[in-house]
Amino acid sequence: MPARTKRTYNLSASTVRRVRELAEHYGAAKTQDGVVELAVERFYFEARDRAEGEQWAAAASDPEFQAEMAEIAEIYDQPETWPK
């Protein structure tokens, strides 16, 4: 089991109420800590995916990146470069 760290955060009363409801009434997780962990993990992946999407969008208009991708595609488009 991963190590746990005790932290204290100042949350609004409505957020605390929602965390409690998610755990107790909706079964989102077994504990309130579990609800917070799930929410943070979900938000983390959303933020990471959004940043990655922005990087790919920037790459689409980067001439150097496009040239490198064209070169790689050219190399792998030649059947003799693939192992048999």
C-alpha positions in Angstrom: 0.0 0.0 0.0 1.4 3.4 -0.9 2.4 5.7 2.0 -0.2 8.2 3.1 0.4 11.8 4.0 -1.9 13.7 6.3 -2.7 17.2 4.9 -5.1 19.9 5.9 -6.9 22.0 3.3 -9.3 24.8 3.8 -12.4 23.9 1.7 -15.7 25.5 1.4 -18.6 24.0 3.3 -20.3 23.1 0.1 -17.3 21.2 -1.1 -17.0 19.3 2.1 -20.7 18.5 1.9 -20.3 17.2 -1.7 -17.3 15.1 -0.8 -19.3 13.5 2.0 -22.4 13.0 -0.2 -20.2 11.4 -3.0 -18.8 8.9 -0.5 -21.9 8.2 1.6 -24.8 8.5 -0.8 -23.4 7.9 -4.2 -20.7 5.4 -3.4 -18.2 7.2 -5.6 -15.5 5.8 -3.2 -15.4 4.0 0.1 -14.1 7.0 2.0 -14.1 10.8 1.7 -10.3 10.6 1.2 -11.0 8.2 -1.7 -13.4 10.7 -3.3 -10.8 13.5 -3.1 -8.1 11.1 -4.5 -10.4 10.2 -7.4 -11.3 13.8 -8.1 -7.7 15.0 -8.1 -6.5 12.1 -10.3 -9.3 12.8 -12.8 -8.5 16.5 -12.8 -4.8 15.7 -13.2 -5.3 13.5 -16.2 -7.7 16.1 -17.8 -5.1 18.8 -17.3 -2.3 16.6 -18.7 -4.3 15.6 -21.7 -5.3 19.2 -22.4 -1.6 20.3 -22.2 -0.6 17.4 -24.5 -3.3 18.4 -27.0 -1.9 21.9 -27.0 1.6 20.6 -27.7 0.3 18.5 -30.6 -1.6 21.5 -32.0 1.6 23.6 -31.8 3.6 20.8 -33.4 1.1 20.8 -36.3 2.2 24.3 -37.2 5.9 23.8 -36.5 7.8 23.5 -39.8 10.8 21.8 -38.1 8.6 19.2 -36.5 6.6 18.6 -39.7 9.9 18.1 -41.7 11.2 15.6 -39.1 7.9 13.7 -39.2 8.0 13.7 -43.0 11.5 12.3 -42.9 10.5 9.6 -40.5 7.5 8.7 -42.6 9.7 8.5 -45.6 12.1 6.1 -43.9 9.4 3.8 -42.6 7.5 3.9 -45.9 10.3 1.9 -47.6 9.6 -1.8 -47.3 13.2 -2.8 -47.3 13.7 -1.0 -43.9 11.3 -3.3 -42.1 12.6 -6.6 -40.8 11.3 -9.8 -42.4 
